[in-house]
């Protein structure tokens, strides 16, 4: 037996206190235990906070990939004279590199907003970043499938087609962030109801 019926239960986090209203989870039968769950989708529930932090880390990782490609890899490839291999693609990459770099920095800002649960701008910014980042990755996948791999052009000695792995990995990160944002929004709607 877990508890002695002669000793009264001490009020804890999940027990009913005298005079305090209890919001208990609906059950089919009365529980014989003194512990009753209160609002399992409360705002500071551990799964909710963990989902936000996990999603923020995945969004930061995707942002760091974009920053690394836009701020370091493309300018270094241009300096090393890789434009002779594919001048059109290198010109395109040189044009969009500052935009990719800026998008990566905004990813880090969105990750902070998501991790700190900023209700007014965090979820909205992350949703827009998922759309914009997904479009950038989709454009990269179209280039790879057309035979003009931007990663192979930037990193000499890389077989053409290895860029598809990095782009698929980034798309997977966006899928995980999308799952986390959906879970956070659903939890917020359940706690408001």
C-alpha positions in Angstrom: 0.0 0.0 0.0 1.4 3.4 -1.0 -0.1 5.6 1.8 -1.2 5.1 5.4 -4.9 5.9 5.6 -4.4 7.0 9.2 -2.1 9.8 8.2 -3.7 12.7 6.3 -2.2 13.6 3.0 0.0 16.7 3.0 -0.9 19.3 0.4 1.5 19.2 -2.5 1.8 20.7 -6.0 -0.9 18.4 -7.4 -3.2 17.9 -4.4 -6.3 19.8 -3.5 -5.7 22.5 -0.9 -8.5 23.5 1.5 -10.5 26.3 0.0 -8.7 26.3 -3.4 -10.6 25.3 -6.5 -9.3 22.2 -8.3 -9.3 21.7 -12.0 -8.9 18.0 -12.3 -8.6 16.0 -15.4 -11.8 14.2 -16.2 -11.7 10.5 -15.3 -14.2 7.7 -15.6 -13.9 6.8 -11.9 -12.7 8.5 -8.8 -9.0 8.1 -8.1 -8.0 6.5 -4.8 -4.8 8.5 -4.8 -4.3 11.9 -3.2 -2.5 13.2 -6.3 -4.7 14.7 -8.9 -3.4 16.2 -12.1 -4.2 19.8 -12.7 -4.5 21.1 -16.3 -1.9 18.8 -18.0 -1.4 21.4 -20.8 -0.6 24.3 -18.6 1.6 27.0 -20.1 4.7 26.0 -18.2 4.3 22.2 -18.6 7.6 20.5 -19.1 6.8 19.0 -22.5 5.7 22.4 -23.7 8.9 24.1 -22.5 11.0 21.2 -23.8 9.3 21.4 -27.2 10.0 25.1 -27.5 13.7 24.7 -26.6 14.1 21.7 -28.9 12.5 23.6 -31.8 14.6 26.7 -31.1 17.8 24.6 -31.2 16.8 23.0 -34.5 15.9 26.5 -35.9 19.3 27.8 -34.7 21.1 24.9 -36.4 19.3 25.7 -39.7 20.2 29.3 -39.3 23.9 28.5 -38.7 23.9 26.4 -41.8 22.6 29.4 -43.8 25.0 31.8 -42.2 27.9 29.4 -42.9 27.0 29.1 -46.5 26.1 32.7 -47.2 28.7 34.5 -45.2 31.7 32.1 -45.5 31.5 29.5 -48.2 30.2 31.6 -51.1 32.7 34.5 -50.7 35.6 32.1 -50.1 34.7 30.2 -53.3 34.5 33.4 -55.2 37.9 34.5 -53.9 39.5 31.1 -54.9 38.3 31.6 -58.5 35.7 28.9 -58.7 33.6 31.1 -61.0 35.4 29.6 -64.0 33.7 26.2 -63.3 30.1 27.7 -63.6 30.1 31.5 -64.0 26.2 31.7 -64.1 25.7 29.8 -60.9 28.6 31.6 -59.1 27.0 34.9 -60.1 23.7 33.8 -58.8 25.2 32.6 -55.5 27.2 35.9 -55.1 23.9 37.8 -55.6 21.9 35.8 -53.1 24.6 35.2 -50.5 23.9 38.4 -48.5 20.2 37.5 -48.4 20.9 33.9 -47.3 23.3 35.3 -44.6 20.5 37.7 -43.4 18.0 35.0 -43.4 20.3 32.9 -41.2 20.6 35.8 -38.7 16.9 36.2 -38.6 16.7 32.5 -37.8 18.7 33.0 -34.7 16.4 35.9 -33.6 13.4 33.7 -34.2 14.9 30.9 -32.2 15.4 33.3 -29.3 11.7 34.4 -29.6 10.6 30.8 -29.7 12.7 29.6 -26.8 11.6 32.6 -24.6 7.9 32.1 -25.6 7.3 35.5 -27.0 3.6 35.5 -27.6 3.4 38.5 -29.9 6.1 37.9 -32.4 7.9 34.6 -31.7 5.5 32.1 -33.3 4.7 34.4 -36.2 8.3 35.0 -37.1 9.2 31.3 -36.9 6.2 30.5 -39.1 7.5 32.9 -41.8 11.0 31.6 -41.4 9.8 28.1 -42.0 8.2 29.2 -45.2 11.2 31.3 -46.4 13.8 28.7 -45.4 11.8 26.0 -47.0 11.7 27.9 -50.3 15.5 28.5 -50.1 16.1 24.8 -49.6 13.6 23.9 -52.3 15.5 26.2 -54.7 18.7 24.6 -53.8 17.2 21.1 -54.4 16.0 22.3 -57.8 19.6 23.4 -58.6 21.0 20.1 -57.5 18.5 18.0 -59.4 19.2 20.2 -62.5 22.9 19.2 -62.2 24.2 22.5 -60.9 25.1 21.7 -57.3 26.0 24.9 -55.4 27.7 22.9 -52.6 30.0 21.1 -55.1 30.9 24.5 -56.7 31.7 26.0 -53.3 33.7 23.1 -51.9 36.2 21.8 -54.5 36.6 18.1 -54.6 33.1 17.4 -53.5 31.3 15.0 -55.8 28.3 16.7 -57.5 25.3 15.4 -55.7 26.6 15.7 -52.1 24.7 19.0 -51.8 21.5 17.1 -51.8 22.4 15.5 -48.5 23.0 18.9 -46.8 19.8 20.3 -48.3 17.7 17.3 -47.3 19.2 17.6 -43.8 18.2 21.2 -43.6 14.7 20.4 -44.9 14.5 17.8 -42.1 15.4 20.4 -39.5 12.6 22.6 -40.8 10.2 19.7 -40.5 11.2 19.2 -36.9 10.7 22.9 -36.2 7.3 22.8 -37.9 6.3 19.9 -35.7 7.4 21.7 -32.6 5.6 25.0 -33.5 2.4 23.0 -34.3 2.7 21.3 -30.9 3.2 24.6 -29.1 0.3 26.3 -30.8 -2.0 23.3 -30.1 -0.9 23.3 -26.4 -1.6 27.0 -26.2 -5.1 26.5 -27.7 -5.8 23.6 -25.3 -4.7 25.7 -22.2 -6.9 28.6 -23.3 -10.0 26.4 -23.7 
